[in-house]
């Protein structure tokens, strides 16, 4: 597992089977002192979340092994589940209703508008971490 260090005060999981997308987001967040961890499957994402090092989980609905909603359902069984941002190819009323019921912080459509993602991450910081970097 990757250990967070003092230079990285917030750790964001980017769970999407397309590594190029994660690299782009990593490039946007790294200058802000945000560490990113990548997962290409739902099972890998869940393992990283269970490690307790994740402050925000960004999850694609369509991943191999477990989709984003399945990961979120399993996350909710953990004592300290991080806030989740869900990425979806097709936003439907059913998906939005299910995500709302699972207390997903935000649902964004793909292809992801990076400004909306950054805005969602900033709102997570304000709401869940009171605009302060989380304690390690």
Backbone torsions as a table, in degrees:
resi	resn	phi	psi	omega
1	UNK	NA	147.7	178.3
2	UNK	-83.2	128.3	178.9
3	UNK	-92.1	136.9	175.4
4	UNK	-72.1	145.7	176.2
5	UNK	-120.6	-179.8	-175.3
6	UNK	-63.5	-27.6	179.6
7	UNK	-70.7	-22.1	-179.5
8	UNK	-114.9	107.3	-176.2
9	UNK	-98.9	-10.1	178.5
10	UNK	-135.0	133.7	179.2
11	UNK	-117.8	122.0	-178.7
12	UNK	-112.3	127.4	174.1
13	UNK	-87.3	128.3	175.7
14	UNK	-112.1	101.0	-175.9
15	UNK	-106.6	103.4	-178.8
16	UNK	-157.9	140.8	-177.6
17	UNK	-71.5	-10.9	-179.2
18	UNK	-97.8	102.3	-175.7
19	UNK	-63.3	-31.0	-179.9
20	UNK	-60.3	-38.5	177.4
21	UNK	-62.2	-46.1	-179.7
22	UNK	-61.9	-38.3	179.2
23	UNK	-64.3	-39.4	178.5
24	UNK	-63.5	-47.3	-179.5
25	UNK	-64.8	-40.5	177.6
26	UNK	-56.7	-42.9	179.1
27	UNK	-63.9	-31.0	177.8
28	UNK	-75.7	-35.3	-173.1
29	UNK	-90.4	-30.3	-175.8
30	UNK	-56.0	-43.3	-179.9
31	UNK	-63.0	-18.1	179.3
32	UNK	-90.3	2.9	-178.9
33	UNK	81.9	20.6	-179.8
34	UNK	-99.4	126.0	176.4
35	UNK	-88.0	140.1	174.9
36	UNK	-119.9	141.7	171.5
37	UNK	-118.2	142.5	-177.6
38	UNK	-110.9	146.3	172.4
39	UNK	-136.6	138.8	-179.9
40	UNK	-105.1	-8.8	177.0
41	UNK	-131.6	160.0	177.8
42	UNK	-64.1	-37.5	179.0
43	UNK	-65.2	-41.3	177.6
44	UNK	-63.4	-41.8	178.0
45	UNK	-60.1	-45.7	-179.5
46	UNK	-62.0	-41.5	177.6
47	UNK	-59.5	-43.5	179.5
48	UNK	-66.1	-40.4	178.4
49	UNK	-64.0	-42.5	179.5
50	UNK	-64.2	-21.8	179.6
51	UNK	-67.3	-17.8	179.2
52	UNK	81.8	6.5	-177.7
53	UNK	-94.4	-4.6	-173.6
54	UNK	-95.1	129.6	177.0
55	UNK	-96.9	-30.0	177.8
56	UNK	-144.3	133.7	178.4
57	UNK	-110.4	121.5	175.0
58	UNK	-105.1	114.7	-169.6
59	UNK	-124.6	131.1	174.1
60	UNK	-80.4	141.0	178.6
61	UNK	-68.3	-27.6	-176.1
62	UNK	-112.0	86.4	175.5
63	UNK	-122.2	154.4	174.3
64	UNK	-62.6	151.1	176.2
65	UNK	74.9	-62.7	176.4
66	UNK	-135.2	132.7	175.6
67	UNK	-80.3	170.2	-177.4
68	UNK	-56.0	-43.0	179.6
69	UNK	-66.3	-36.5	177.3
70	UNK	-65.2	-39.5	177.5
71	UNK	-63.7	-43.9	-179.6
72	UNK	-62.0	-41.6	177.8
73	UNK	-59.4	-41.3	178.9
74	UNK	-73.4	-33.9	177.0
75	UNK	-60.2	-38.1	-175.4
76	UNK	-65.5	-14.5	176.6
77	UNK	-83.5	-11.1	-178.8
78	UNK	-81.9	150.3	-179.6
79	UNK	-63.0	-36.0	-178.3
80	UNK	-131.1	81.5	-180.0
81	UNK	-84.8	135.1	178.6
82	UNK	-74.1	159.6	173.2
83	UNK	-61.9	149.6	-176.9
84	UNK	-122.5	139.9	170.9
85	UNK	-114.5	126.2	-175.7
86	UNK	-103.7	136.6	177.0
87	UNK	-111.0	131.3	-176.2
88	UNK	-135.1	137.4	175.2
89	UNK	-67.1	-38.6	-177.4
90	UNK	-131.4	111.2	176.6
91	UNK	-82.0	121.4	177.3
92	UNK	-121.6	160.8	176.3
93	UNK	-59.8	-38.8	179.7
94	UNK	-61.6	-47.2	-179.9
95	UNK	-62.5	-45.8	-179.8
96	UNK	-62.2	-41.0	178.6
97	UNK	-64.1	-44.8	179.0
98	UNK	-63.4	-43.3	179.9
99	UNK	-63.7	-42.1	177.3
100	UNK	-60.1	-42.9	178.6
101	UNK	-64.5	-27.9	179.4
102	UNK	-91.6	5.6	179.4
103	UNK	60.4	37.1	173.6
104	UNK	-66.1	135.0	-175.7
105	UNK	-66.4	-42.9	-176.7
106	UNK	-155.2	149.3	175.0
107	UNK	-123.3	123.6	-179.1
108	UNK	-118.4	143.0	178.5
109	UNK	-86.5	151.0	176.9
110	UNK	-98.4	146.4	-1.9
111	UNK	-65.2	142.6	-172.9
112	UNK	-74.9	129.9	170.7
113	UNK	-79.4	114.3	-174.2
114	UNK	-61.7	-31.2	176.4
115	UNK	-64.5	-38.8	177.4
116	UNK	-67.5	-38.2	177.8
117	UNK	-64.7	-46.5	178.7
118	UNK	-61.6	-39.0	177.0
119	UNK	-63.5	-43.0	178.4
120	UNK	-62.3	-41.8	178.2
121	UNK	-64.2	-39.9	177.9
122	UNK	-64.5	-39.6	177.7
123	UNK	-66.6	-36.0	175.1
124	UNK	-60.9	-44.9	179.5
125	UNK	-59.5	-44.5	-179.4
126	UNK	-65.8	-46.5	-172.9
127	UNK	-78.1	-45.3	-173.4
128	UNK	-93.7	-25.3	-176.2
129	UNK	-122.3	13.1	176.1
130	UNK	50.2	41.8	177.3
131	UNK	63.9	15.1	176.1
132	UNK	-114.9	150.5	174.0
133	UNK	-62.3	139.8	178.0
134	UNK	-62.4	151.5	174.0
135	UNK	-76.6	146.0	-179.4
136	UNK	-78.7	NA	NA
